[in-house]
Amino acid sequence: MRNAVVMGVIGLMLSGCTFNFPLFPGPGPLQETQVDGTGKAKVLLIEISGMISSQEKEGFRSTPSMIASVKEQLTRAAKDEQIKAIVLRINTPGGTVTASDIIYHELKTFKTNRKVPIIASIMDLGTSGGYYIAAAADKVLAHPSSVTGSIGVIMLTKIGVEASAVTSGPRKDMGSPFRTMTVEERAIFQGLIDSFYQRFLTIVQEGRANLQMEQIKRLADGRIYTGEQAKEAGLVDEIGYLDDAVEVAKKQAGLTD
């Protein structure tokens, strides 16, 4: 029963091998796990799976948030000169604006500092905040059966039981679930949504040099796309599987094994 601004959906020279830094099976330091290959150089596989949020994951044991996990993986990777490329395995319907933007920023910062290619591989879902994060990649691949797009921002409001509030100002309880939003308040919230949406469009344009802003705006009306439709529209570069994304990453990094 609260307001949330969310990125809404329906609902990365020598020889190389692929490594995976798992997203914390439980509290404790990251453990490097080899997935495939025999070379000394590494392609780092990062999971972006589930709702994108800054909150710790609840369960039998709480685990660090997606932001904390990705940041720690990138911090370790920055110190490992054998890492020559990154593959993002994306399977998410989206999440909060800020969490998506922070992960995007961390990836762009890593790429600037290390100068290694980042390849995004969209699995089942790579919508909204998932696509926002994919925009940090040099190339984006989608499965033939992927669903992507949903470029936009939504604020959800529910009106619940009747209540009264004592506030320090007339706008302090804006968006309260206990009363209907006024016309003026709706305009204020719409301004916030429009601002977030414009940043989303800018992020997409930076990642999609093949598209003009007017094209992006036509594509970014909140609709979803299959992998094939996204490729036709220019939102992804190739149709392929995770193995294909690894091969693209190796090629971009100049790796052979």
N, C-alpha and C positions, 0 to 999 in steps of 0.2 A: 504494500500500500504506500508506495513512495514514487516520486518522480525519478526518472533516470534518463540521462542523455546517452543513448546507445547507438552504435552503428548497426542498423537493423537488417534483418533478412526474414525470409520465410523459414516458417518452420518447424647452394653454391659453387716442365723442363727436365724433370727427373721422372722416375717411375712413380705411380700413384696407387693408393688403395683407399677404400671407403671406410670411414670410422663413424661412430655414433656416440655422442655424449647424451645419455638418456636423461629424460626429464625427471630426475629425482624419484626413484622408486620408494624412497623414504628419506627421513632426515639424514644428513651426512654429506660428505664431499662428493663431487662428481666422479664417476668412474668412466674411464675411456674404454670403449668396447669396439673391437674390430669386427666389421660386418663382412668385408670381402677384400680381396686383393693381397698382393705380396710385396709391393714396393715400399719405399721409405716415405715418399710423399703421401699426404693425406687429403682426402675430400671430407670435410666435416659435415655430417648430417644432423640438422637441427629440426626438432619436431615443433610445429605450431598446431597443437591439437586441442579441441574443446573451446569453450568460451574464453575470449580474450579479456583478461581482467587483472587488476592489481591485487586482488584478494588471494589469500592462501587457499589452497585446495583442501576441502574438507573430506574426511573419510576416517578410516580406522586410525590413521595418523595424519595430522595435517602436514601438507608439504608446501614448499615455497610457491609463490605465485608464478604465473607464466613470465611476467616481466623479470622477476628475480632470477628465474632459471635461465632464461635466454641471455640475460646480462652476464651471469657467471660463466656460461659456456663461451661467450664471446671474449670475456676477460681472460680466460684460460687460453683460448685460441690465439689471442693477440700475442701471447708469449711463446707460442709454438711455431717456429719457423718452418716446420714440415707441413703445416696446413697451407695448401695452395689454392683451395677453392671451398665454397660452401654450397650445400644444397639445402633448401628449405622444404621440408615435407609439410605441406599445409592441408589441414583438414579441420576447418572451423567455420561456423556460421557468422562469426563476427564477435563483437563485444563492445566495450566502452570506447569512446573516442580517445580519451587520454592514454589508456593502455595500448591501443593500437598505434598511436602516434609515438609513444615512447619506444616500442619495439622497432618501429620503422626508423626512428632516429638512431638507435643503437646499431642497427645494421648499416646504415649510411655512414656513421662515424667509423665503424670497423673497416668498411670498404675503403674509406678515405685514408685511414692510417696504414692498412696492410696492402692495399692495391691488389686484392684477390677477387676473382669473379664470384658473383652470387647468382645461383640459379634457383628459381622457385618451381616446385612441382605441386600442382593442385590435385588433390585426391578427390574424395567424394564432394567436399564443399570447400570453396575458397571465396566466400561471399563477404560483402561489406568490409568489416575490419580485416578479414582474411585477405581480400584483394588489396586493401590499403597497404598491408605489410608486403605483399607480393610486389608492389610497385617499387620496392627498394632493390629488387633483383635486376641483373643485367638482361636476363631472359626469363620468360615465364612459359612453362609447359603445363598443359591440362590433359587429364585423361579423356578419352572419348566420352566417358559417362560422367565427367565432372559437371558440377553446377557452380557457376561463378557469377560475378557481377554484383547486383544489388547495391550499386554505388549510391550512397545517400546517407542521411542521418535522420533518426526518428526520436521523438521524446514521447514516452508513454505516460498517460495520466489515467488514474482510476478515481472515481468518486465513491467514497465509502460512507460509513455511518456519520450521522450528524454530530458536530462538535463545535465548540467555540474556542477562540484563541485570543490571547492578550499579546500584542506585538509592540515593538519599539518604533515601528513605522508602517505606513499603509501598504508597502510592498513586501514586508518581511515574510508574510505567509503565502507569497505567490506560489501557485502550483500545489497548494495544499490539497490532499486527497479528500478533505472534508467539506470542500465547497466548490462551486462552479467557477471556472476561470473567467475573469472579466475581459472585455475587448482590449483594453489597454495592456493587461497582463499577457494576453495571447500575442500581441504585437511585440512585446519585449522578448518573449520566448522565441518567436519566429525569427527575430533578429539574431539570437544566439544560434539557432539551427542553421540559418542562412550563412553565418560566418563559418561554422564548422564545415558546412557543405562546400563552400568556396575553397577552403583549405584542402578538402578531399579532392576536388577537381584539379587543383594545382599539383597535388602529389601525383595524381594519375597522369597529368600532362608531362611532368618531369620524367616519369617512367615510360611514357609512350610517345617517343619523339616522332613516331609515324602519324600521330593524330593531332589535328588542330583542336583548339578549345571548343569551337562550335560543334565539332563532331563528338567530342567527349560529353558535352552537355546533352546532346540528343541521346547518347547511350546511357547517361547517368540519371535516368528518371526513376531509379529504384528497381527496375526489372532485372530478372535473372536470365542467364544464358547457359546453354550447354557448352561444352568445350569447343565443339565445331563452330557454333554460332559466335563464340567469343573470338575464335581465330579469324573468322570471316570479318568480324567487326574491328579487328586489330587490337583487341584487349589482351590476347595472349599470342605468343610467337609460334608455338608448335603444339601439335597433339602428340602425346607420348606418355610413357610410363616412368616410374622412378628410375629404372635402369637407364632409360634414355636421358633423363635429367643428369644422372651421374656422368654419362658419356659426354654430354654437352659441357658440363663443368670441367671434365678432364681436357677436352679439346680447347676450351677457353683458357685454361691454365697451362697448356702446352705439355700435358702429361701423356704418357703412352701406356704405362702399366698401372 
